[in-house]
Amino acid sequence: MKTIEEHRQFWANIANENGWYTEPFYVQVFIDPDTKEIYDSVSFGGMTKDIEYFERKSCGDVDCPCFDGDDCYWRD
């Protein structure tokens, strides 16, 4: 299981290679609310804080985003 710091380091390396690294460096992580595991992340220039996004991935047998907001929520 990767931590937010491991995801931060991954994206910081990409940002450094492409010239958009700044400090402090922030990431958005996507967390399964049932297992509490981070399953994806993203970062981009201009982020002002870390964001934890909890999303249920229960649309039958496929992963899917939530559209109605009932199963998805942000935690800053």
Steps between C-alpha positions, in 0.01 A plus 500: 500500500643835396482801728421858403872576532585229248245647259642848567851379416378334179335822381787720622737300279272556199464868586878540528556328167247728330579831668188559708623399847438758774519490877299418688394217269145365525311198370142382475450138601201278434412274793267202515282583803452133587865393501652846565758420230622760253438362152596798283642851514558813296687825533532816296667837522305748705356264761466679834446202733485121515158357423368162609207380289298203620312322225305180509581292198191282500329510162467127454813337366661819368663795670308817442485858624210620710262748344227549760728589790346245734802272507777751439640766726802724539717541804747787492 
